[in-house]
């Protein structure tokens, strides 16, 4: 049985969810269901992973990006991912 509910989300999170759902060819509802299942399954199994900041290399790219917080980094990754989807994951060079 499916139940309806109201979820209050920050506008920035909803924008990111809509972008990701569009890029994946799915709905925000399906995205939320998948995320909720994943979190609950990990907690039940006790397999939650600690979030680790990725290493940033300056090799061949000049200055590393300025990371103010994880939200900003995730937003940049999401935008980059959508751009790759739009060009079919081809190398931009």
Wavefront OBJ file of the C-alpha trace (Angstrom):
o trace
v 0.000 0.000 0.000
v 1.343 3.417 -0.954
v 0.918 6.300 1.463
v 1.147 9.966 0.647
v 3.148 12.284 2.839
v 4.528 15.793 2.862
v 8.256 16.280 3.105
v 9.709 19.701 3.790
v 13.051 20.158 2.076
v 15.340 23.142 1.675
v 14.915 24.702 -1.783
v 18.539 24.002 -2.680
v 18.150 20.297 -1.869
v 14.971 20.071 -3.941
v 16.713 21.730 -6.907
v 19.537 19.195 -6.657
v 17.047 16.327 -6.420
v 15.186 17.536 -9.514
v 18.449 17.860 -11.468
v 19.585 14.381 -10.450
v 16.198 12.798 -11.191
v 16.128 14.435 -14.640
v 19.697 13.329 -15.369
v 18.853 9.756 -14.300
v 15.545 9.714 -16.185
v 13.505 9.072 -13.047
v 11.244 10.974 -10.660
v 12.054 12.802 -7.456
v 9.730 10.370 -5.656
v 11.693 7.363 -6.935
v 14.962 9.081 -6.021
v 13.706 9.704 -2.477
v 12.464 6.115 -2.143
v 15.841 4.738 -3.257
v 17.728 7.016 -0.866
v 15.496 6.195 2.071
v 15.800 2.448 1.408
v 19.584 2.736 1.159
v 19.903 4.627 4.461
v 17.571 2.260 6.304
v 19.269 -0.846 4.883
v 22.738 0.432 5.814
v 21.658 1.262 9.348
v 19.951 -2.116 9.821
v 23.077 -3.932 8.633
v 25.377 -1.566 10.503
v 27.333 -0.898 7.312
v 27.182 2.889 7.280
v 30.341 4.330 5.822
v 32.027 7.421 7.152
v 32.053 10.275 4.660
v 35.581 11.084 3.617
v 36.552 14.201 1.703
v 38.188 13.260 -1.610
v 41.833 14.061 -2.115
v 42.361 17.059 -4.343
v 45.270 16.948 -6.737
v 46.869 19.893 -8.470
v 48.519 17.622 -11.058
v 48.004 19.103 -14.495
v 45.061 21.296 -13.537
v 46.568 24.378 -11.935
v 44.968 25.518 -8.700
v 42.679 23.136 -6.811
v 39.037 24.197 -6.420
v 38.173 26.221 -3.354
v 35.908 24.024 -1.240
v 33.911 26.056 1.243
v 31.705 23.192 2.378
v 30.456 19.776 1.297
v 27.202 21.209 -0.099
v 29.127 23.432 -2.502
v 31.309 20.505 -3.578
v 28.263 18.274 -4.152
v 26.533 21.005 -6.167
v 29.611 21.335 -8.409
v 29.744 17.549 -8.877
v 26.036 17.454 -9.756
v 26.431 20.221 -12.342
v 29.467 18.448 -13.808
v 27.540 15.149 -13.946
v 24.593 16.721 -15.804
v 27.009 18.317 -18.274
v 28.630 14.898 -18.900
v 25.180 13.343 -19.373
v 24.284 16.017 -21.924
v 27.386 15.352 -24.001
v 27.094 11.573 -23.683
v 30.054 11.144 -21.318
v 32.473 12.045 -24.122
v 35.782 13.650 -23.216
v 35.322 17.438 -23.669
v 38.774 17.796 -25.266
l 1 2 3 4 5 6 7 8 9 10 11 12 13 14 15 16 17 18 19 20 21 22 23 24 25 26 27 28 29 30 31 32 33 34 35 36 37 38 39 40 41 42 43 44 45 46 47 48 49 50 51 52 53 54 55 56 57 58 59 60 61 62 63 64 65 66 67 68 69 70 71 72 73 74 75 76 77 78 79 80 81 82 83 84 85 86 87 88 89 90 91 92 93
